[in-house]
């Protein structure tokens, strides 16, 4: 894939968003999130999403000017109505407020509804962990995952990110609770590659390795019954505290026209931070199993990818680059 | 296995603990935890543990009289030194304090160190969820799990429990982040049954299905790289905030003589509780996959098991019953 300079992509994305009516500061936040996903090697949460965001603004289901309405239900419990704002803009404001509050209370929570897609959760966990605070981030999503022992998609991919400060780089893990993403299934379908057994069901609920058939079916939860239990718990936890929709009623993170009714949950802890680097070094230096080069710390690969892509550019699929050029042209921005 | 009446076992356990120097109220808490594990079908966290607790009291590594020393580091951050107290006693006091505090602040946390084994985490999550509060519970443990791609046990089984109130029974999930428990490996070894491929490594770090060999090896994390990332995150999170030991330095939940240096983390949220019952009913009624009788909600099976065992008695392994009888006799309690 051709590679593009991060600065160029950043300018293009910001310009496109501003042309669509996004205030400058908000366009920078949304662009930072999309760019960071590209840099870390998570293109499903990257610039691929830009066209949809622009369309959603045009359709009135994103209000690019708001950062939400905030109500402290209790001293450390912030309830946020996103007012159709951009996901990272609403999240940024909520995080700033609870991060500050946690300095006094030790722990604080933001429960966000009516906000748009917040992208890669690790983005937020890393921001807080870098500032010395521990963070747990949850978000719900459209029903794409079948319950363990079921045939039909009834759960979101319900991701989680956890950030913990260390003496060096923060520890940040970020994972969906599906075994693979629907983006990966689409990618296999595009390449005509088969899925691994156990990844997905077809529309009728039968196991399939045909990526094309899986697109209208359901993804398996990761780790069988345990992953199902965790994904369900994350979904219930988030929905219960935000009042957001659950399961098949969730809309608006994958389409261009529906109001986004999923929920986001942020917990920030301003606690003592014990030393962790020695233990992490032990893991990193542990003898690898056959077939593994070494033991990885979650987040490490993304960080290395980031360094490399800052140097050598970000690979973009032809379609994503074509869309970007088209949008840039409409916005009157020089696209290469 | 022969079955025993829950009331009889409750009286025996309480009497044995009191004979060992445990104050009456504390013996009731410890007994309730062990009994609840037996009732829910988790014997590895049940009365099997009683002998070790009595030995640990005798060896001075459990102080049965304390419920810990409590310091509010911040308004909603309770730091607890367990002072070698009984796990459920220290946990109970910490939970009472943060549950009350969360009513004012919306969310509160207890970080507990120097406490003993707190057993089945769902016990605590269920207590809070029944009282209308959302709970997250984490605990670290001895290194029994290998990192994904590693050969050696370097992580605890680092379990998590999440409790969410609903209009009906609370939702409670509780799972270790290992693919199976070491108790299950021992059980297979005792029965001469092979393990499933992928469950464990032997002492040298090679994959094995020999349960006997796995006892001195390492358990796999559940769900591959994702489960490893989650288990590690839970461990780091807990250790960071409690100052507890990590990995191979953890002692005292499986032996009779070492001070217990793992950590426990409790987060209680007193928030709004959206309606969840309809969604849970949808899951419960979903069409099952081939080979499954129906889709289960986490916690459901344990609850059904509890009802049945309250009626028909609790099955105990011969060795557990023999130990119990011996301890009861020493304590001067009528054991049958």
Interface residues (C-beta under 8 A of the other chain):
Chain A: X73 X74 X75 X76 X77 X79 X104 X105 X106 X107 X108 X109 X111 X134 X136 X146 X147 X148 X149 X150 X151 X152 X154 X160 X162 X164 X165 X171 X173 X175 X177 X179 X201 X205 X206 X222 X223 X224 X225 X226 X227 X228 X229 X230 X232 X233 X234 X236 X237 X239 X240 X241 X242 X243 X244 X246 X247 X248 X267 X269 X270 X271 X272 X273 X274 X276 X279 X282 X283 X286 X287 X288 X289 X290 X292 X294 X295 X296 X297 X298
Chain B: X73 X74 X75 X76 X77 X79 X104 X105 X106 X107 X108 X109 X111 X134 X136 X146 X147 X148 X149 X150 X151 X152 X154 X160 X162 X164 X165 X171 X173 X175 X177 X179 X201 X205 X206 X222 X223 X224 X225 X226 X227 X228 X229 X230 X232 X233 X234 X236 X237 X239 X240 X241 X242 X243 X244 X246 X247 X248 X267 X269 X270 X271 X272 X273 X274 X276 X279 X282 X283 X286 X287 X288 X289 X290 X292 X294 X295 X296 X297 X298
